[in-house]
Amino acid sequence: MNTDPSQRIRHAFREAFGEAALLVRSPGRVNLIGEHTDFNLGFVLPAAVDKAIWLALRPREDDTCRFHAADLGEVFETRLSALSRSARQWPNYLLGVYAEMIGDGRAPRGVDCVFGGDVPVGSGMSSSAALECGFAFGLNELFALGYERLALASLGQRVENRFVGVACGIMDQFASLMGREHRLIRLDCRDLSYAYIPFETPGHLIVLCDTHVRRSLATGGEYNARRAQCEAGVAALQQRFPQVQSLRDATLAMLGACRDAMAPVVHRRCSYVVSENQRVIAACEDLAAGDYAAFGRRMNESHDGLRVGYEVSCPELDRLAEAAQAIPGVLGSRMMGAGFGGCTISLVREQALPSFEAAMAQAYRRELHREPLLHVCRLTGGTEGWRSDA
């Protein structure tokens, strides 16, 4: 069986439709630190990785769209003249791209599309953003729509916000489209200014430990609830500090001064976000100084904040993070992504990888009663495509 996802998707397209016109690789992402700060217009530190969604596409002359989700073994067909949300979740990530492009005054025709890959769904590696960005990139290439990469990232965020119903920030889409090999991205989510941070560090590895717990942001409601709590905190802060437009502008001292004006849960959420923003800035300074031990400690602090203050962890994430933090050679470990399942991310000294893998296998079986599922991630470039006639 062919395990190369690019060849597997190309073959699946050939079996369903014939020869593809365009093949697209759209990477998942990791985020070293800075969780739930993007929609609060703060700082994040993500990177594109070598787990990706692959799409094979061919333009049509009519407005029919035929989608095959190869990994699910499911198909979906519609016409753009009858564009509407699907009761099945996965088609909406593609249909929403069309909806936003049409709203922008662009006029792509229908396509045949087969997609799949090796980004674990629900793992916190943003498979949905990879799919949105890959599909938008493909339509942009096929129909010469003229979008730049930043505009495609914004479009992908709007798909989540308006069509899928998740009030996410732009980090996931930005990382998928703008990634560079051996680089982290320090992104300011307020003005979308960014800098590439070298991460070619011989001797350090990024390792994800998958809890096997799958969560869906689109159906859970907790993600949107956290966003609403942060917005309530901003509204309370503005009564005394009108210059505060988002939690990006707030300090812990401001939150302390307004504590009585907020529900306790709102204060906890906002305190976490403000602290996490400060941690991202400090973590970038750690990297610039080559102090990976300090960087790892901030990862551990981030997990504590997500667990206690923001309350988006779960027992499986906590057990894996705690087990990893106790292993010699692990500089830091925390939950990654929106929470309630998915993966932990650990910064591991390369020579400690064999002992890390052995110790985590024991932790999986002892704590989770499950077989280990680990991913060593390499940082890659962003979304890219290849035409069949190139």
Sequence and secondary structure as in RCSB ss.txt:
>XXXX:A:sequence
MNTDPSQRIRHAFREAFGEAALLVRSPGRVNLIGEHTDFNLGFVLPAAVDKAIWLALRPREDDTCRFHAADLGEV
FETRLSALSRSARQWPNYLLGVYAEMIGDGRAPRGVDCVFGGDVPVGSGMSSSAALECGFAFGLNELFALGYERL
ALASLGQRVENRFVGVACGIMDQFASLMGREHRLIRLDCRDLSYAYIPFETPGHLIVLCDTHVRRSLATGGEYNA
RRAQCEAGVAALQQRFPQVQSLRDATLAMLGACRDAMAPVVHRRCSYVVSENQRVIAACEDLAAGDYAAFGRRMN
ESHDGLRVGYEVSCPELDRLAEAAQAIPGVLGSRMMGAGFGGCTISLVREQALPSFEAAMAQAYRRELHREPLLH
VCRLTGGTEGWRSDA
>XXXX:A:secstr
    HHHHHHHHHHHHTS  SEEEEEEEEEESS  S GGGT EE EEEEEEEEEEEEEE SSSEEEEEETTTTEE
EEEEGGG    SSSHHHHHHHHHHHHHHTT     EEEEEEESS TTSSS HHHHHHHHHHHHHHHHHT    HH
HHHHHHHHIIIIII     SHHHHHHHH  TTEEEEEETTT  EEEEE   TTEEEEEEE S    HHHH HHHH
HHHHHHHHHHHHHHH TT SSGGG  HHHHHHTGGGS HHHHHHHHHHHHHHHHHHHHHHHHHTT HHHHHHHHH
HHHHIIIIIS    HHHHHHHHHHHTSTTEEEEEEESSSSSSEEEEEEEGGGHHHHHHHHHHHIIIIISS   EE
EE B    EEEETT 
